[in-house]
């Protein structure tokens, strides 16, 4: 086997060209991936329906949402996660005991309220989970809007809101059993 003499200058020059070409290919690939329409539109949209009174069930829902948003964040997936509170779900968006209403605080909720509030508000404030309360529920029990946690927005009708999110905006629907 014969050796072709290669000057050090031409070897480095060829090596540099290959390096630049490899770097350029990487940049083009990165631009293609970040600019692709499929990637730009890939946003996870999920609505959770909270119409129950059970603090244990609400805790399970908060755990599910936390796991979901953590996954999306770790995978760099854009997301829009919402909780729509209807009927008994109002218990979880206020510190008011709701005495004299069908949604009145019980012993189990009183014992867990601080923990549930903290977890819910962390999801809202740190992970941008949107909290929406049915205004029909709120107004029927005479709960003033200033009694709601600050992260809660009211919507005219909770069930109509859920239907709109699913039908018009492509949200997946989840209800914790």
BAKENU-850864 format. One record per residue: residue in one letter; z, y negated, x negated of N, C-alpha, C in turn. Coordinates in pm, whole numbers, plus 32768, in hexadecimal, padded with zeros to 4 digits. Layout:
! residues N
(site 'A', (Z, Y, X), (Z, Y, X), (Z, Y, X))
...
END
This chain:
! residues 177
(site 'X', (8000, 8074, 7FAC), (8000, 8000, 8000), (8000, 7F85, 7FA7))
(site 'X', (7FA5, 7F2D, 7FC2), (7F9D, 7EB7, 7F6E), (7FE7, 7E44, 7FAF))
(site 'X', (801B, 7DF2, 7F5F), (8064, 7D7C, 7F8F), (800C, 7D02, 7F80))
(site 'X', (8008, 7CB7, 7FEB), (7FBD, 7C3C, 7FE5), (8021, 7BCF, 7FC0))
(site 'X', (8008, 7B8B, 7F55), (8066, 7B23, 7F2F), (8068, 7AB2, 7F95))
(site 'X', (80DF, 7A90, 7FC0), (80EF, 7A24, 8020), (8149, 79BC, 7FE0))
(site 'X', (811A, 7945, 7FE2), (816D, 78DD, 7FA9), (81E3, 78C3, 8006))
(site 'X', (8251, 789A, 7FCF), (82C8, 787C, 801D), (82AC, 7810, 8085))
(site 'X', (825D, 77AE, 8064), (823F, 7740, 80BF), (81F2, 7772, 8139))
(site 'X', (818E, 77C9, 8127), (8141, 77F9, 8199), (8194, 7858, 81EE))
(site 'X', (81EF, 78A6, 81B0), (8247, 7900, 81FC), (82A3, 78B1, 8257))
(site 'X', (82E1, 7847, 8220), (8339, 77F5, 8271), (82EC, 77AE, 82DE))
(site 'X', (8275, 7786, 82C0), (8223, 7740, 8321), (8204, 779C, 8397))
(site 'X', (81DD, 7819, 837D), (81C0, 787A, 83E6), (823F, 7899, 8436))
(site 'X', (82AF, 78A2, 83F1), (8330, 78C0, 8432), (8359, 784C, 848D))
(site 'X', (8343, 77D4, 845E), (8365, 775F, 84B0), (830D, 7759, 852D))
(site 'X', (828D, 7775, 851B), (8232, 7773, 858E), (8260, 77D9, 85F7))
(site 'X', (8285, 784F, 85CC), (82B4, 78B7, 8629), (8334, 788B, 866E))
(site 'X', (838B, 784B, 8624), (8408, 7819, 865F), (83EF, 77AF, 86C8))
(site 'X', (8395, 7752, 86A7), (8373, 76E9, 8707), (8331, 7723, 8784))
(site 'X', (82DB, 7784, 876F), (8296, 77C4, 87DF), (82FB, 780D, 8839))
(site 'X', (8358, 7852, 87FC), (83C0, 7898, 8847), (8417, 7835, 8894))
(site 'X', (843C, 77C7, 8855), (848D, 7761, 8898), (8441, 7722, 890C))
(site 'X', (83C2, 7707, 88F8), (836F, 76CE, 8962), (8364, 772D, 89D8))
(site 'X', (8352, 77AD, 89BD), (834D, 7811, 8A2A), (83D0, 7813, 8A77))
(site 'X', (843E, 7808, 8A32), (84C2, 7805, 8A74), (84D0, 778D, 8ACE))
(site 'X', (84A4, 7719, 8AA0), (84AB, 769F, 8AF0), (8453, 76AC, 8B6C))
(site 'X', (83DA, 76DF, 8B5B), (837E, 76F0, 8BCD), (83BB, 7751, 8C33))
(site 'X', (83F5, 77BE, 8C03), (8434, 781F, 8C5D), (84AA, 77E0, 8CA7))
(site 'X', (84FB, 7795, 8C61), (856E, 7752, 8CA0), (853F, 76F0, 8D0B))
(site 'X', (84D8, 76A1, 8CEC), (84A3, 7643, 8D4E), (846A, 768C, 8DC7))
(site 'X', (8427, 76F9, 8DB1), (83ED, 7746, 8E20), (845A, 777E, 8E7A))
(site 'X', (84C4, 77AF, 8E3F), (8531, 77E8, 8E8E), (857B, 777E, 8EDF))
(site 'X', (8596, 770D, 8EA2), (85E3, 76A6, 8EE8), (858F, 7657, 8F4A))
(site 'X', (850D, 7654, 8F39), (84B8, 7606, 8F92), (8477, 765C, 8FFE))
(site 'X', (848C, 76DE, 8FFC), (8448, 7733, 905E), (847C, 7715, 90EA))
(site 'X', (8422, 7711, 914C), (844C, 76F2, 91D5), (84B3, 7754, 920A))
(site 'X', (84A8, 77D3, 91E7), (8508, 7836, 9219), (8594, 7816, 91E7))
(site 'X', (859F, 77EF, 916B), (8622, 77D1, 9133), (8658, 774E, 916C))
(site 'X', (8603, 76EB, 917E), (862F, 766A, 91B0), (8662, 7675, 9240))
(site 'X', (8629, 76CE, 928F), (8651, 76DD, 931A), (86BF, 7745, 932C))
(site 'X', (86E3, 778C, 92C5), (8746, 77F7, 92D0), (87D2, 77BC, 92DC))
(site 'X', (87FA, 77A6, 9357), (8881, 7775, 9370), (88C0, 77D4, 93D4))
(site 'X', (8936, 7802, 93B4), (897E, 7859, 9411), (89BD, 7802, 947D))
(site 'X', (89A6, 7826, 94FA), (89DE, 77DC, 956B), (8A2B, 783F, 95C1))
(site 'X', (8AAE, 7825, 95D0), (8B04, 7881, 9618), (8B64, 7833, 9670))
(site 'X', (8B72, 7860, 96EE), (8BD4, 7825, 9748), (8C37, 7892, 9771))
(site 'X', (8CB6, 7871, 9761), (8D23, 78C8, 978E), (8D56, 7892, 9814))
(site 'X', (8D72, 78EC, 986F), (8DA1, 78CA, 98F6), (8E36, 78EA, 98FF))
(site 'X', (8E89, 7883, 9910), (8F1A, 7896, 9919), (8F49, 7870, 99A5))
(site 'X', (8F5A, 78D4, 99FB), (8F87, 78BC, 9A84), (9000, 7913, 9AA7))
(site 'X', (9049, 793C, 9A41), (90B7, 799B, 9A52), (913B, 795A, 9A27))
(site 'X', (91AB, 7998, 9A4E), (9230, 7960, 9A33), (9279, 79A3, 99BF))
(site 'X', (924B, 7A16, 9993), (9292, 7A6A, 9933), (928E, 7A31, 98A5))
(site 'X', (9301, 7A08, 986F), (9304, 79D3, 97E5), (92D7, 7A39, 977C))
(site 'X', (92F2, 7ABA, 9794), (92C6, 7B21, 9736), (922E, 7B26, 9731))
(site 'X', (91F1, 7B1D, 97A3), (915F, 7B1D, 97AD), (9124, 7A9E, 976D))
(site 'X', (9166, 7A2D, 9783), (9138, 79B1, 9746), (9143, 79B9, 96AE))
(site 'X', (91AE, 79F5, 967C), (91BF, 7A08, 95ED), (914E, 7A5E, 95B4))
(site 'X', (912A, 7AC9, 95FD), (90BC, 7B1F, 95D1), (9039, 7AD0, 95CD))
(site 'X', (9025, 7A78, 962E), (8FAD, 7A26, 9631), (8FA9, 79C9, 95B8))
(site 'X', (9019, 798A, 9599), (901F, 7930, 9525), (9002, 797B, 94A3))
(site 'X', (9034, 79F5, 9498), (9019, 7A47, 9422), (8F84, 7A66, 9419))
(site 'X', (8F48, 7A8A, 9489), (8EB8, 7AA7, 948D), (8E66, 7A2D, 9461))
(site 'X', (8E88, 79BA, 9495), (8E3F, 7940, 9473), (8E51, 791D, 93DF))
(site 'X', (8ECB, 792A, 93AE), (8EE4, 790D, 9321), (8E92, 796A, 92C8))
(site 'X', (8E8E, 79EB, 92EB), (8E3E, 7A49, 929C), (8DAA, 7A24, 92A0))
(site 'X', (8D7C, 79FC, 9315), (8CEF, 79D7, 9326), (8CCB, 795D, 92D2))
(site 'X', (8D17, 78F2, 92DF), (8CF3, 7878, 9295), (8D05, 788A, 91FF))
(site 'X', (8D65, 78DD, 91D7), (8D75, 78FA, 9148), (8CFB, 7943, 9112))
(site 'X', (8CC9, 79A3, 9160), (8C50, 79EC, 9136), (8BDA, 798C, 912A))
(site 'X', (8BC6, 793A, 9191), (8B55, 78DC, 918E), (8B61, 787E, 9116))
(site 'X', (8BD7, 784A, 90FE), (8BEB, 77EF, 908D), (8BD0, 7835, 9008))
(site 'X', (8C01, 78AF, 8FF9), (8BEC, 78FB, 8F7C), (8B5A, 791C, 8F64))
(site 'X', (8B0E, 792C, 8FCF), (8A80, 794E, 8FC5), (8A25, 78D2, 8FCD))
(site 'X', (8A62, 785B, 8FD1), (8A19, 77DD, 8FDA), (89BF, 77D8, 9057))
(site 'X', (89F3, 7809, 90C5), (89AB, 7809, 9144), (89E3, 7797, 9199))
(site 'X', (898A, 7741, 91C7), (89B4, 76D5, 9221), (89E3, 7714, 92A3))
(site 'X', (8A48, 76D8, 92E2), (8A78, 7710, 9360), (8AA9, 76A3, 93BD))
(site 'X', (8AA7, 76C6, 943D), (8ADF, 7673, 94A7), (8B2F, 76D2, 94FF))
(site 'X', (8BB2, 76D0, 94EF), (8C0A, 7728, 953C), (8C5D, 76D2, 9599))
(site 'X', (8C64, 76FD, 9617), (8CAF, 76B2, 967C), (8D0A, 770F, 96CA))
(site 'X', (8D74, 76D5, 96FB), (8DCA, 771A, 975B), (8DC9, 76C5, 97D9))
(site 'X', (8DA5, 7704, 9849), (8DAA, 76BF, 98C9), (8E22, 76F8, 9915))
(site 'X', (8E7F, 769E, 9936), (8EFB, 76C3, 997A), (8EEB, 76A9, 9A10))
(site 'X', (8F0A, 770E, 9A60), (8F00, 7706, 9AF1), (8F7F, 7745, 9B2A))
(site 'X', (8FAC, 7713, 9B9D), (901F, 774C, 9BE5), (9096, 775F, 9B87))
(site 'X', (90C8, 77DB, 9B7B), (9140, 77F5, 9B2B), (9133, 77CB, 9A99))
(site 'X', (90BA, 77BC, 9A69), (90A5, 7791, 99DF), (90DF, 7708, 99C2))
(site 'X', (90F4, 76B8, 9A2A), (912F, 7632, 9A19), (91B6, 763A, 99D3))
(site 'X', (91FA, 76AA, 99DF), (927F, 76BA, 99A1), (927C, 76A7, 990A))
(site 'X', (9207, 76BE, 98CE), (91FD, 76C0, 983C), (91CB, 763D, 97FF))
(site 'X', (91B4, 75D6, 9853), (9181, 7558, 981E), (91DE, 74E2, 9838))
(site 'X', (925B, 7501, 985B), (92BF, 749A, 9875), (934A, 74D1, 9854))
(site 'X', (93A5, 7478, 9836), (9430, 74A0, 9824), (947E, 7490, 98A7))
(site 'X', (943E, 7459, 990C), (947C, 744A, 998F), (949D, 74D5, 99C5))
(site 'X', (9511, 74E5, 9A00), (953C, 7567, 9A34), (94F5, 758C, 9AB6))
(site 'X', (94AC, 752E, 9AF0), (945F, 7544, 9B6A), (94B5, 757C, 9BDC))
(site 'X', (9532, 754E, 9BE1), (9590, 757B, 9C49), (9557, 755B, 9CD3))
(site 'X', (956A, 75B7, 9D2F), (953C, 75A5, 9DB8), (94A8, 75C1, 9DCC))
(site 'X', (9465, 75F3, 9D65), (93D7, 7616, 9D71), (93CA, 76AD, 9D5F))
(site 'X', (9358, 76E6, 9D83), (9343, 7776, 9D6C), (933E, 779A, 9CD7))
(site 'X', (9338, 7735, 9C82), (9329, 774B, 9BF2), (93A8, 772F, 9BA3))
(site 'X', (941A, 7729, 9BE6), (9499, 7704, 9BA8), (94BA, 775B, 9B2E))
(site 'X', (94F7, 7719, 9ACC), (9521, 775D, 9A51), (9586, 77CB, 9A71))
(site 'X', (9574, 783E, 9A32), (95D5, 78AB, 9A3E), (961B, 78BD, 99B7))
(site 'X', (9677, 791B, 99B0), (96C6, 7930, 9936), (966D, 7955, 98BF))
(site 'X', (960C, 79AD, 98D6), (95B5, 79D9, 986A), (9566, 7963, 9830))
(site 'X', (9530, 790D, 9885), (94E5, 7899, 9854), (9542, 7838, 980D))
(site 'X', (95B9, 7821, 9844), (9618, 77C5, 9805), (9639, 77F3, 9777))
(site 'X', (9647, 7876, 9763), (9668, 78AB, 96DF), (95F4, 78A0, 967C))
(site 'X', (957A, 78A5, 96AD), (9505, 78A7, 9655), (94B8, 7824, 964F))
(site 'X', (94DD, 77C4, 96A3), (948D, 7749, 96AF), (9474, 7703, 962A))
(site 'X', (94DB, 76EF, 95D9), (94CA, 76A5, 955B), (9465, 76EA, 9500))
(site 'X', (946F, 776D, 94F4), (9412, 77B8, 94A1), (9383, 77AF, 94D7))
(site 'X', (9374, 77C3, 955A), (92EF, 77BF, 9597), (92B1, 7733, 958B))
(site 'X', (9302, 76CC, 95A3), (92D1, 7642, 9596), (929E, 7629, 9508))
(site 'X', (92EE, 764E, 94A7), (92C8, 7638, 941B), (9246, 767E, 93F7))
(site 'X', (9237, 76FA, 9420), (91BD, 7745, 9402), (9144, 770A, 944A))
(site 'X', (9156, 76E4, 94C8), (90E9, 76A9, 9515), (90BB, 7625, 94D7))
(site 'X', (911A, 75CF, 94B9), (90F6, 754C, 9482), (90BE, 7557, 93F5))
(site 'X', (90E7, 75BB, 93AA), (90AB, 75D2, 9326), (9018, 75F8, 9335))
(site 'X', (8FFB, 764E, 9396), (8F6E, 7672, 93AE), (8F1D, 75F7, 93D4))
(site 'X', (8F58, 75A2, 9428), (8F10, 7529, 9454), (8EFE, 74C5, 93E2))
(site 'X', (8F68, 74AA, 939A), (8F65, 7441, 9334), (8F28, 746C, 92B0))
(site 'X', (8F42, 74E6, 9287), (8F12, 7513, 9204), (8E8B, 755B, 920B))
(site 'X', (8E6D, 7597, 927D), (8DF4, 75E9, 928A), (8D95, 75B6, 92F5))
(site 'X', (8DB4, 7542, 932E), (8D5D, 7501, 938F), (8D3F, 7556, 940B))
(site 'X', (8D9F, 75AA, 9433), (8D90, 75F4, 94B0), (8DAB, 758F, 9520))
(site 'X', (8D51, 7587, 9580), (8D5D, 7525, 95ED), (8DAD, 7561, 9660))
(site 'X', (8E08, 7510, 9694), (8E5F, 753A, 9702), (8E3A, 74EB, 977E))
(site 'X', (8E14, 7531, 97EA), (8DE8, 74F0, 9864), (8E36, 7528, 98DA))
(site 'X', (8E71, 74CF, 9928), (8EC2, 74F6, 999C), (8E7C, 74D1, 9A1D))
(site 'X', (8E7F, 752C, 9A7C), (8E49, 7513, 9B02), (8E97, 74A2, 9B44))
(site 'X', (8E53, 7437, 9B67), (8E96, 73C5, 9BA6), (8EC2, 73E4, 9C34))
(site 'X', (8E82, 7443, 9C75), (8EAE, 746D, 9CFB), (8F3A, 74A6, 9CF1))
(site 'X', (8F50, 7500, 9C91), (8FD5, 753B, 9C7D), (903B, 74CE, 9C60))
(site 'X', (901B, 7476, 9C02), (9079, 740D, 9BDA), (909D, 73B4, 9C50))
(site 'X', (903A, 7387, 9C9A), (9055, 7329, 9D07), (909C, 736C, 9D7D))
(site 'X', (9080, 73EB, 9D97), (90C0, 742F, 9E08), (9156, 7440, 9DF5))
(site 'X', (9183, 7445, 9D79), (9214, 7451, 9D62), (9254, 73CC, 9D3D))
(site 'X', (9205, 7361, 9D3D), (923A, 72DC, 9D23), (9267, 72C6, 9C93))
(site 'X', (9229, 730C, 9C35), (924B, 72FD, 9BA8), (91FF, 7285, 9B6F))
(site 'X', (9249, 7224, 9B3E), (920B, 71AC, 9B03), (91BF, 71D2, 9A84))
(site 'X', (914F, 7190, 9A6C), (90FF, 71AE, 99F5), (914D, 7194, 9974))
(site 'X', (91A9, 7135, 9977), (91F5, 7118, 98FD), (925C, 7185, 98DD))
(site 'X', (926A, 71E7, 9933), (92C3, 7259, 9919), (927A, 72C9, 98CE))
(site 'X', (91F6, 72BB, 98C0), (91A7, 7320, 987A), (91AF, 7308, 97E3))
(site 'X', (919D, 7372, 9796), (9194, 7362, 9705), (911D, 7306, 96E8))
(site 'X', (9129, 72B8, 9680), (90C3, 7253, 9663), (9039, 728F, 9648))
(site 'X', (9030, 730A, 961E), (8FAF, 7348, 95FE), (8F66, 737A, 967B))
(site 'X', (8FA7, 7374, 96EF), (8F6D, 73AA, 976A), (8F1A, 7341, 97B2))
(site 'X', (8EA1, 7369, 97D8), (8E4B, 7315, 982B), (8E41, 7356, 98B4))
(site 'X', (8E36, 7304, 991C), (8E24, 733D, 99A1), (8D8F, 7343, 99C2))
(site 'X', (8D6D, 73A9, 9A10), (8CE6, 73B9, 9A45), (8CF3, 73C2, 9ADD))
(site 'X', (8C90, 7393, 9B28), (8C9E, 7390, 9BBA), (8CC4, 7417, 9BF7))
(site 'X', (8C84, 7482, 9BCB), (8CA1, 7508, 9BFD), (8C97, 756B, 9B89))
(site 'X', (8CFF, 75B8, 9B74), (8CFF, 7618, 9B05), (8C96, 7684, 9B14))
(site 'X', (8C8A, 76BE, 9B8C), (8C29, 772A, 9B9D), (8B99, 76F6, 9B96))
(site 'X', (8B83, 767E, 9BC7), (8AFE, 7642, 9BBB), (8AE1, 7629, 9B28))
(site 'X', (8B43, 75FA, 9ADC), (8B31, 75E0, 9A4D), (8B0B, 7660, 9A02))
(site 'X', (8B50, 76CD, 9A22), (8B32, 774D, 99E1), (8AA4, 7778, 9A02))
(site 'X', (8A7C, 776B, 9A80), (89F4, 7790, 9AA7), (898C, 7739, 9A5F))
(site 'X', (89A6, 76B7, 9A53), (8949, 765E, 9A0D), (893D, 7685, 997A))
(site 'X', (89AE, 769F, 993B), (89AB, 76C3, 98AD), (895A, 7743, 9898))
(site 'X', (896B, 77A4, 98F1), (8921, 7822, 98E3), (888C, 780F, 9903))
(site 'X', (886F, 77D7, 9974), (87E6, 77CF, 99A4), (8792, 7766, 995C))
(site 'X', (87C9, 76F0, 994B), (877A, 7681, 9916), (8784, 7672, 987F))
(site 'X', (87F2, 76A0, 9845), (8805, 7687, 97B6), (880C, 7706, 9762))
(site 'X', (87FD, 777B, 97A2), (87F7, 77F8, 9757), (8879, 782A, 971C))
(site 'X', (88EA, 7808, 9758), (896B, 7836, 9726), (8984, 78C7, 974E))
(site 'X', (89C0, 7914, 96F4), (89F1, 7999, 9716), (8A77, 7988, 975B))
(site 'X', (8A94, 79DE, 97BB), (8B0E, 79D5, 980C), (8B6E, 7A42, 97E2))
(site 'X', (8BEB, 7A1B, 97C9), (8C53, 7A7D, 97A6), (8CCF, 7A61, 97F9))
(site 'X', (8D06, 7ACE, 982F), (8D85, 7AC5, 9878), (8DDD, 7B35, 9843))
(site 'X', (8E4F, 7B10, 980F), (8EAC, 7B71, 97D7), (8EF6, 7BB5, 984A))
(site 'X', (8EF6, 7C39, 9847), (8F3C, 7C86, 98B0), (8FC1, 7CB6, 987E))
END
